[in-house]
Amino acid sequence: MNEPIIKFDNVVKRFGDITVLDSLNFQVQKGEKVTIIGPSGSGKSTVLRILMTLEAINEGIIHVAGKPLWHEYKDDRLVPASEGHLREMRKEMGMVFQQFNLFPHMTVRRNVTEAPVQVLGLSKAEANQRAEEYLDLVGLSDQADKFPRQLSGGQQQRVGIARALAMRPNIMLFDEPTSSLDPELVGEVLTVIQRLAEEHDLTMLLVTHEMQFAKQISDRVCFFDKGKIVEEGPPEILYTSPKEERTREFLKNFINQE
Ligand SMILES: Nc1ncnc2c1ncn2[C@@H]1O[C@H](COP(=O)(O)OP(=O)(O)OP(=O)(O)O)[C@@H](O)[C@H]1O
């Protein structure tokens, strides 16, 4: 097997007295689509936030694209990562948030061009061209001059996806991208994510409670509980014949979605 694009080795994350990730070992291969499922508070979002460098780790080591994420080499010694190293590493990843996190005072176009201009140093014209490309991909070319508040939740989330893609990351992280949407708006966002999964060579790591959707797009589903992977496998196997009691209990609640 090739070197994984994401590799967690014995990663520990604590918030005060709570251990959220408990010596986690976890890998994702390049191009793989992986979904993390599990009960509330099991540490799913924390995995994504750590990758996006929004939360630091307490112990262990993470590699992304072969390089340490939260550490860097200085004279052959591994030391905590500098802000410069984190900034470089962040370019590998794009993240789509549960609450969209769009800039409310910027137009849709500006939301998408801001980071390519500020972080990657693209010219305005280049960034606008990119924005056009990715807004088209999410079906929102005609909304570029609007502000987020003028859009539906589903449209805002699609802007969030275009914004992340405009940085041309190798890895896309989706943190419960549909859970703050009204039910009738969930489908349009899932359709866009599914198209991305099918047509692009992206590595995708998704946290969701949409079990049926996870089944459709994932090569592998990981069931998390108490900061560890309890069980993992291709969805058609994990869903139908889970080995662990905890996985069975969890999946039972979703069986009526099947
Ligand atoms: N910044 C923080 N400060 C303190 N505790 C936190 C912080 N972020 C997360 N936690 C705690 O860490 C635990 C795991 O949170 P996380 O959001 O990763 O869970 P989750 O599995 O994604 O849950 P959910 O499905 O409800 O989103 C929870 O107990 C949460 O309260």
The ligand as an ORCA input file, in Angstrom:
! r2SCAN-3c Opt
* xyz 0 1
  N     -12.976     23.786     22.293
  C     -13.419     22.881     23.164
  N     -13.297     23.051     24.492
  C     -13.716     22.121     25.370
  N     -14.304     20.958     25.021
  C     -14.473     20.733     23.710
  C     -14.045     21.667     22.723
  N     -14.339     21.152     21.498
  C     -14.929     19.947     21.729
  N     -14.998     19.694     23.055
  C     -15.535     18.489     23.658
  O     -14.892     17.374     23.066
  C     -15.787     16.287     22.890
  C     -15.788     15.839     21.451
  O     -16.304     16.877     20.630
  P     -16.524     16.708     19.064
  O     -17.171     17.971     18.583
  O     -15.281     16.265     18.415
  O     -17.570     15.514     19.044
  P     -18.432     14.961     17.837
  O     -18.248     13.486     17.850
  O     -18.107     15.686     16.582
  O     -19.899     15.293     18.334
  P     -21.199     15.830     17.531
  O     -21.703     14.678     16.708
  O     -22.140     16.201     18.634
  O     -20.756     17.020     16.727
  C     -17.143     16.770     23.400
  O     -17.293     16.319     24.711
  C     -17.009     18.279     23.358
  O     -17.825     18.872     24.328
*
